[in-house]
Amino acid sequence: MAVLVVDDETDVCWALEVLLKRHGFTVVTVESGAAALRWLNGAECSCSLILADAKLGDVEGVDLVRRIRKETSCKAPVILVSGYFYKDDSVVRDSLSTGLISTFVTKPFCHEEIMGAIHYVLVENRHGN
Amino acid sequence: MLVMDDITEKVQLIEKARMVERHLATVVESANDLIVSTDDCGGIVSWSRSVERISGYQASEVRGRMLDELCDTAQREDMKSMIQRLVDGSAVQFQEINLVSRFGRLVPVDWSCSPILDDADKVSGVVAVGRDLTERRAFEQRIFQSEKLAALGVMAGGIAHELRNPLAVSFSAAQFLSEPSNSPEFQRECVNKILGGIRRSSEIIENLLRFARPAPGDNVGVLDMSALTRETISVLAPQAKLHKIMVQGKYADAPVQVSGNNNLLQQVLMNLILYAFQSMHNGGKVEIEVESIADIAMIQVTDSGCGIPTANLSRVFDPFFTTQPVGKGTGLGLSICHTIVRQHGGEIGLDSLEGKGSTFTVRLPLFQG
């Protein structure tokens, strides 16, 4: 099962990649919104989940998700990971309530917490579909 | 033959003249402003009680000494040249020159000097009337500090974001380390990530604290505006990244040295760059150019933001003038820049085109080493 990690911090990508691989996922990391869109539009793309940073160098995380829905065929659920927003910020609340993102995790994250969120989203998504 | 002359009137006149003289002396002695007179070379002739009080020197101690000798070392030439210009018949403007008290304290004084003319209209000396700016400076320092804290508030989001990334990496690496069956190479990799994260976090905090600390008013020295600009850009890097703004510094090959207060001049740069950030709602570019032109250090901050409407151009440096919503800016940032630059003997200007962007230009006297 492939997970796309989008974060402009190389070391955050490293941490998420190591963690997810340890849990049996295939991981692709990219460091910008543009690279994420390119990869998702690529021929070999098959993505089950996206972990997106809320503040990327070239685009806001939630705007990237909107563009993914519009410009690619990817329907994979998105977890927003952020060191900037809080759960009760309106951007996060609105994105959750409209279903644009499936859940939200703050940085720094506890591995148990983020893995719990991933399993919850994947299970939820399976039932939802 | 005995000739008698009635001198009653003469005695009365002399007494009257003495009274006028005493009255004038009392006026000078009672004035709160500092009143000093010198001969045409700058040697002190009179020294009012208010100057005695502020400087700690009695009139009898300073009479005959050169006035510039009692000024701040770095500004002695300014006082000398001000007196010389008056003696040469030129007009001079108000000038801020520090007096050095008997105990070594620098007293900021705003001097207004005028020539004393003799009967032949020749300049025989100079009268210098000064106003002690100590209290005003202390008040300004408090305003500068509160504005600085307000700027820190604006930067808080960017700083939190910037700190949480290295924290997240260190936190993850530590969690990996706590798990069994890691290879020695991976353990080393985790330790390096943790060390890198801590180093980066403390750099961010250190930059921030350096900016946040209060600036002692007399902390004046020779500094390189290029180095100060580089440091300021690095403090603001988290904020720039957050708003997708590219900040580019362009520097002269040689150091651009000015004499000034490091912390206050950094506050000027910080406020100008933050102002530029605020004018760009969808990212953009800020260019800061530092160069020496003749005897001037010129710093230009150019943004690709929304620009300033012509109607507001004359008001942007006014205190409390803001177009930001309540709670989003005090309206003091640019007026503080203006005050600080003027205190350093420089000037600040603005060119702006609505919809295209703005350029703030700061000109400061180059340090003549």
Interface residues (C-beta under 8 A of the other chain):
Chain A: E9 D11 V12 W14 A15 L16 V18 L19 K55 G57 D58 S82 G83 Y84 T106 K107 P108 F109 C110 H111
Chain B: G157 A160 H161 L163 R164 N165 P166 L167 A168 V169 S170 F171 S172 A173 Q175 F176 K193 G196 G197 K241 L242 K244
